[in-house]
Amino acid sequence: MKNKKIKFIIILFSIFLLFFILKIKNINEHPLVQNTEETKPQTTTLFFVGDMMLTRGVKTSVDKNFGGDYSKLFENLKELKEADILFANLEGDVSDKGNNVGSKYSFRMDPKILPVIKEAGFDIVSFANNHIGDWNMSAFKDSLSRLAETGILKTGAGINKEDAENPIIIEKNGIKFGFLGFSDVGPNWMEAKLDISGILLASDPNLPNIIQNAKLKCDVLIVSFHWGEEYKLIHNKRQEKLAYEAIDNGADMIIGHHPHVMQDIEIYKEKTIVYSLGNFIFDQYFSKDTMQGMLFSATFDGKNLVKTDKKIIILNKQYQPEGIFLVEEVKEVEKITKTGCPVPKKDYDDMRLLNIGQIIGLPDPTYIPDELNILNKESSTKEYLCLIKEAKDFFESMIKDAKTDGISIKASSSFRSYEIQKIIFEEAVKKNEDALISVAKPGYSEHQLGTTVDLTGASINYSSSTDNFGQTPENDWLEENAYLYGFIQSYPEGKENITGYKYEPWHYRYVGIENAKLIKESDLTITEFLK
């Protein structure tokens, strides 16, 4: 009897234990318990890259080097897929329709790029930029349709004004991220209207209301602007005004593009402003700054921004990104690059636009500009010829394009120190009574600025400083094209009474592209312009 009781107790205990185990299992499998981790706020990371233009030189490179396979451009950028949302500015139409409106710089990309950039990880692109009307309205509308078919979202553009103003919402981890895009550099004729397709313009007087209304529809609002001055490394007052106005009306982050170089980042009212991301993929080979761009990342915990980071994407000669690099890695590479040019031993003010001449000289005759770089194949001598980096990059671009047109130009002289200019001047005085109007005094020479070159060409066997240069095809090409690269002839014929120097067809000074265009259009000398 006693054994039966013991067996009964053991069986009862076993049943109770089994019931208890099953109960615990059911509790663990209950949906409320299972989703506890999922209901916690999760981080969301957004990546932003700049101007993406996959035609012109990029297309030529892809056809030549990658057999027409655009996916090769992205093979070193696997990290892009780590983003929850990936954004870029798509610089131009993606279509096989339309007609060229006539601009020298008209962009229309092959539609086969769209599945490639989708596969690369891109979720959304800004479609409000100055090249969006290059192939007319039919190409623009076709591009909108193709983007939608591929599953790539766009902002800043629409089939009408309401569509363009409506923010694009991407929901991640329960947070609604909204995107709005505006262009501040036109084309104004492409402005979206009530029943007309187009883009949003930053000049729209209703911009504050557009942003306020967009903010009501999302948790985090990112406003993209195509704005600023090309090739300027620092933002301007117009960009600042627009950024502040957008944030004052509800924007949580500002992302900028168009200058083709990276610009500064600012915090305003605890909101981030990235003034320019620079180029992502572009064929602007003429400078280091245009052959690299920023990858800006922003990590949100819920709807709160908790971390930002900046990395660098560097393009190779095939316009293919070589990878994503830490800023420190890029700086170290630049630091160990040797130039062989003079290096300033103290800090000087920037003198590149000093109105130097017969009367005005350098405040400090020992002036040596910063960042002098060697001209390599572009030199007609065996000596080092140096220019400041910006002037060097545009000079090399000019020489390359001239060669494409069958014109061979080289530099015979560039930067000169005070000591070298003194020797040249004293030798000229010994030989020539007109030395004062043919050679600048030491401390008064444009050559000391590091922005000036004396040029020669194949048609005169690369001889230096000769009046015969004025009758050469090289001279004709320069007179027509040099200003496009920021170079202006300093001492033109018939302006001797203004410049104080005799005509020198071979003498060109870099003043920057915008200044050069103004000088060319106004028919002024550099001396008159800089006054």
Number of C-alpha atoms within 10 A of each C-alpha: 5 7 8 9 10 11 11 12 12 12 12 12 12 12 12 12 12 11 12 12 11 12 12 11 11 11 12 12 12 11 10 11 11 12 11 9 10 10 11 10 14 15 17 22 18 18 23 25 27 32 28 18 23 26 21 15 16 20 21 15 21 21 13 12 12 15 10 13 15 22 15 16 23 19 13 13 17 12 11 21 14 12 19 19 22 21 24 25 30 24 26 27 30 29 21 15 17 18 14 16 11 9 10 8 9 18 20 27 20 13 16 12 16 21 19 18 17 16 13 19 22 24 19 23 26 27 32 36 30 21 21 27 28 23 24 17 19 15 23 29 20 17 24 21 14 17 19 11 12 13 14 18 20 26 27 30 32 25 19 18 20 16 19 27 25 20 27 24 20 17 14 15 16 14 20 18 22 24 30 28 30 28 28 22 19 22 18 16 9 22 21 23 17 10 10 14 21 28 34 31 26 19 14 13 9 10 18 18 14 21 25 17 15 26 22 13 16 20 18 24 27 24 27 30 30 28 25 24 18 14 19 15 17 15 20 13 9 12 20 16 10 19 26 16 15 23 24 15 17 21 26 23 23 26 25 31 29 27 25 26 27 27 22 12 18 15 11 14 10 11 15 21 23 23 29 32 30 31 31 30 27 26 24 18 20 18 19 15 20 22 25 28 29 27 24 19 18 19 19 18 15 19 21 13 19 12 11 14 13 16 17 23 24 23 25 12 11 19 23 25 23 18 16 19 15 13 14 11 12 14 10 10 9 10 9 8 8 9 14 12 17 16 13 14 10 9 10 14 10 12 18 20 15 16 19 21 18 16 8 12 18 19 13 11 14 17 22 25 23 20 17 24 24 22 23 16 12 19 21 22 16 9 12 16 24 28 29 23 19 20 26 25 19 22 26 20 17 22 21 17 14 18 12 10 10 11 19 19 25 23 26 22 23 26 29 23 20 20 13 12 21 17 12 15 18 15 13 17 14 9 9 12 10 12 17 16 15 17 21 23 20 24 24 22 23 28 24 27 28 29 28 30 27 20 27 29 22 15 16 14 9 20 16 20 16 14 12 15 22 16 12 15 17 23 21 14 14 23 16 10 16 26 26 17 23 22 29 28 25 22 23 21 13 10 15 14 8 14 19 17 22 18 20 20 24 26 23 25 27 29 22 21 19 15 18 23 19 13 19 20 10 10 11 15 18 24 16 12 14 14 7
